[in-house]
Amino acid sequence: MADIPGSIDAVQQMLSKQDYVCGRGLATVVFLSLKLGRPLFLEGEAGTGKTEIAKAIARGLGRRLIRLQCYEGLDASSAVYEWNFAEQMIAIRTAEAAGGTDRAALKTELFSEEFLIARPLLEAMRPQPGGAPVLLIDELDRTDEPFEAFLLEALSDFAVTIPEIGTVSAPQAPIVVLTSNRTREVHDALKRRCLYHWVDYPDFDREIEILEARAPEASGRLTREVVAFVQKLRGEDLFKKPGVAETIDWAKCLLALDVIEISPQVIADTLGAILKYQDDIQKLQGSEAARLLNELRAELGPA
């Protein structure tokens, strides 16, 4: 495909233009996924940017993003298509009122494209303006093994079958990105179908780059303190460690409050932007937040 970046460096540049900062390892696996047409499986803690990479790829390539948000109980029919029962009932009533008696013709009409509601997997198999879409299958670990088995078959052939209509095959394979927060292990058969990458928390310098790209209005001092404090939190015994998304959210909250530098009081007032569990918030109240703040300032040195 002509619009696919021709090198790893070009992938990094493309993502950087979408304010997505990534290391060479992630850029390499994205490049190979695009080049070879293989699904990309991203695993890691919540908030490390797995979902954002699919959005950045779609924007960078000018493709449509189609998202399948996974959840417990998701089945193949919900992911592929549904029939518009309300419209079908109206059509039946209309035919009855008009005295229609050709049941075979009515059945054919009822189970046609007119009454079909395409869900993400079917939508991704259809031609899209601008080229094949980016199909994001988000948080796959929330589903169960039967859905994984179905998905493995669908991604192998890039085709889905609708009994009343037939098989729909993608004229051009979509760019597939699957994510998992690893709340459970995804089956090896599906992983083998994909190129795999573990998305970890970024190091200090990388997270500084990310925050500078996503919250450029923050001062250098505030940016360094925000990143240093969040990275300190990740070393604490917390139920849910803050991800990069929380770093960005917190920085934007501080900017909205016209904060120039963080303090124990500012931390106490805005902990809900970083931590999402009350037990974690209680651990950071009072002297604990002040201790972490003093430690990071000693490590950062003079502004």
C-alpha positions in Angstrom: 0.0 0.0 0.0 1.5 3.2 -1.2 0.6 5.3 1.9 2.3 2.8 4.4 5.5 4.3 5.9 8.6 2.9 4.2 10.8 2.6 7.3 10.8 2.4 11.1 11.9 6.0 11.3 9.0 7.0 9.0 6.6 5.2 11.4 8.0 7.1 14.4 7.7 10.4 12.5 4.1 9.6 11.4 3.1 8.8 15.0 4.9 11.8 16.4 2.9 14.1 14.1 -0.2 12.6 15.9 1.4 13.5 19.3 2.1 9.8 20.0 5.7 9.4 21.2 7.0 5.8 21.1 10.3 4.0 21.3 11.9 2.1 18.4 10.7 -1.3 19.7 7.0 -0.3 19.3 7.7 1.6 16.1 9.4 -1.5 14.7 6.4 -3.9 15.4 4.0 -1.3 14.0 6.0 -1.0 10.8 6.2 -4.8 10.4 2.4 -5.1 11.1 1.7 -2.6 8.4 4.3 -4.0 6.0 3.3 -7.7 6.4 -0.4 -7.2 6.9 -0.3 -9.0 10.2 -2.6 -8.1 13.2 -0.8 -6.3 16.0 -1.4 -7.6 19.5 -0.6 -5.0 22.3 -0.5 -6.1 25.9 0.2 -4.1 29.0 -1.1 -2.3 32.0 -4.1 -0.1 31.6 -3.3 3.5 30.6 0.0 2.8 28.8 -1.2 4.0 25.4 -2.4 0.8 23.7 -5.7 2.1 22.5 -4.1 5.4 21.5 -1.6 3.7 19.1 -4.5 2.5 17.0 -6.0 5.9 16.9 -2.7 7.5 16.0 -2.2 4.9 13.1 -5.7 5.7 11.8 -5.1 9.4 11.8 -1.6 9.1 10.4 -2.7 7.0 7.5 -5.9 8.9 7.0 -8.0 5.7 7.5 -11.3 5.2 9.3 -11.0 3.8 12.8 -13.5 1.1 13.6 -13.5 0.1 17.3 -14.9 -3.1 18.8 -15.0 -2.6 22.6 -14.9 -6.0 24.2 -16.8 -6.9 27.3 -17.9 -10.0 29.3 -20.5 -11.9 27.3 -19.7 -10.4 23.9 -20.6 -13.0 21.3 -20.0 -13.3 17.5 -23.4 -12.0 16.5 -23.1 -8.8 18.6 -19.6 -8.2 17.1 -20.6 -8.9 13.4 -24.2 -7.9 12.7 -27.8 -7.7 14.0 -31.1 -7.6 12.3 -33.2 -4.4 12.7 -36.2 -6.2 14.3 -38.2 -3.0 14.8 -38.0 -2.1 11.1 -38.7 -5.7 10.1 -41.9 -5.7 12.2 -43.0 -2.5 10.5 -42.4 -4.0 7.1 -44.5 -7.1 8.1 -47.4 -5.0 9.4 -47.2 -2.9 6.2 -47.3 -6.0 4.0 -50.2 -7.4 6.0 -52.1 -4.1 5.7 -51.5 -4.1 1.9 -52.8 -7.6 1.6 -49.3 -9.1 0.7 -49.4 -12.9 0.7 -46.1 -13.9 -0.9 -44.4 -15.1 2.2 -41.2 -16.2 0.4 -40.7 -12.8 -1.2 -41.4 -11.0 2.1 -38.9 -13.2 3.9 -36.2 -12.5 1.3 -36.9 -8.8 1.7 -36.8 -8.9 5.5 -33.4 -10.5 5.5 -31.7 -8.2 3.1 -29.1 -5.5 3.4 -31.9 -2.9 4.0 -32.6 -4.4 7.4 -29.0 -5.4 8.3 -27.2 -3.5 11.1 -23.5 -3.9 10.6 -21.4 -4.2 13.8 -17.6 -3.5 13.9 -16.3 -6.7 12.4 -18.7 -6.7 9.4 -18.1 -2.9 8.9 -14.3 -3.5 8.8 -14.8 -6.1 6.0 -16.6 -3.6 3.8 -14.8 -1.2 1.4 -14.0 2.1 3.0 -13.2 5.5 1.4 -9.4 6.1 1.7 -8.5 2.4 2.0 -8.8 -0.4 4.4 -9.8 0.8 7.9 -8.0 0.3 11.2 -9.9 -2.2 13.2 -9.3 -1.8 17.0 -10.4 -4.8 19.1 -10.0 -3.2 22.5 -9.5 -5.1 25.8 -9.8 -8.6 24.3 -9.1 -10.1 27.8 -12.6 -9.1 28.9 -14.2 -11.7 26.5 -14.1 -15.5 26.8 -12.5 -18.3 24.9 -15.4 -19.0 22.4 -15.2 -15.5 21.2 -11.5 -15.8 20.8 -11.9 -18.9 18.7 -14.4 -17.1 16.5 -12.1 -14.1 16.2 -9.2 -16.3 15.2 -11.2 -17.7 12.3 -12.4 -14.3 11.2 -8.9 -12.8 11.3 -7.4 -15.7 9.4 -9.7 -15.3 6.4 -10.9 -11.7 6.9 -14.4 -12.9 6.1 -17.6 -13.3 8.1 -20.7 -15.4 7.2 -24.2 -14.2 7.5 -26.5 -17.2 7.1 -29.3 -15.3 5.4 -27.0 -13.4 3.0 -23.8 -15.4 2.6 -20.1 -14.8 3.2 -18.7 -11.2 3.2 -15.0 -11.0 2.4 -12.9 -8.0 2.8 -11.6 -6.7 -0.6 -8.6 -5.4 1.3 -7.6 -6.7 4.8 -8.1 -4.2 7.5 -5.3 -3.0 9.7 -6.0 -4.9 13.0 -4.9 -3.8 16.4 -5.8 -5.9 19.4 -5.2 -4.8 23.0 -5.3 -6.6 26.3 -4.8 -5.4 29.9 -3.8 -9.0 30.8 -6.6 -9.5 33.4 -6.4 -13.1 32.0 -4.2 -14.9 29.5 -5.3 -14.8 25.8 -5.0 -18.1 24.0 -1.7 -18.8 22.3 -3.4 -19.7 19.0 -4.7 -16.1 18.7 -1.3 -14.6 19.8 0.5 -16.7 17.1 -1.7 -15.1 14.5 -0.4 -11.7 15.5 2.8 -9.7 16.0 3.2 -9.1 19.7 4.4 -6.2 21.8 4.3 -5.5 25.5 3.6 -1.9 26.1 5.3 -0.9 29.4 5.3 2.3 31.4 7.7 4.8 29.7 10.9 5.8 31.4 11.3 9.3 32.8 12.7 10.9 29.6 10.1 9.3 27.4 7.2 10.3 29.6 8.6 13.9 29.6 8.4 13.8 25.8 4.9 12.4 25.9 3.7 15.1 28.2 5.4 17.9 26.3 3.5 16.6 23.2 0.1 16.3 24.9 0.3 19.3 27.3 2.8 21.7 25.6 1.5 24.7 27.6 2.9 23.3 30.8 6.2 24.8 32.0 9.3 22.7 32.0 9.4 22.7 35.8 5.8 21.6 36.2 6.2 18.9 33.5 9.2 17.4 35.3 7.5 17.4 38.7 4.3 15.9 37.4 6.2 13.0 35.6 8.5 12.5 38.6 5.7 12.3 41.0 3.6 9.9 38.9 6.7 7.7 38.5 7.2 7.7 42.2 3.6 6.6 42.7 4.2 3.6 40.4 6.8 2.4 42.8 4.3 2.4 45.7 2.1 -0.5 46.8 -1.1 0.6 45.1 -4.1 -1.3 43.9 -4.0 0.5 40.5 -0.9 2.3 39.4 -1.4 5.4 37.3 -0.8 5.1 33.6 0.4 7.7 31.1 -3.2 8.7 30.5 -3.4 9.8 34.2 -0.2 11.7 33.9 -1.7 13.7 31.0 -5.0 14.2 32.8 -3.3 15.4 36.0 -1.1 17.9 34.1 -4.2 19.3 32.4 -6.0 19.6 35.7 -3.1 21.5 37.2 -3.0 23.8 34.2 -6.7 24.4 34.6 -6.1 25.4 38.2 -3.2 27.7 37.1 -0.8 25.7 39.3 2.9 26.7 38.8 4.4 24.0 40.9 2.9 21.1 42.9 2.6 21.1 46.6 1.1 18.6 49.2 -2.1 20.6 49.2 -2.4 20.6 45.4 -1.7 16.9 45.4 -4.4 16.3 48.0 -6.9 18.4 46.0 -6.3 16.6 42.7 -5.5 13.0 43.6 -8.7 11.9 41.9 -7.1 12.8 38.5 -4.3 10.3 39.2 -5.7 7.5 41.4 -9.1 5.9 40.9 -9.5 3.8 44.1 -10.3 5.3 47.5 -7.8 3.0 49.3 -5.0 4.3 47.1 -6.1 7.9 47.7 -6.1 7.4 51.4 -2.5 6.0 51.3 -1.3 9.3 49.7 -3.1 11.7 52.0 -1.1 13.9 54.3 2.6 13.2 55.1 2.9 10.4 52.5 2.4 12.8 49.6 4.8 15.3 51.2 7.5 12.6 51.6 7.3 11.6 47.9 7.4 15.3 46.9 10.5 15.9 49.0 12.2 12.8 47.5 11.5 13.8 43.9 12.7 17.4 44.4 15.9 16.1 46.0 16.4 13.9 42.9 15.5 16.5 40.4 17.7 19.2 42.0 17.3 22.9 41.4 14.7 24.0 38.9 
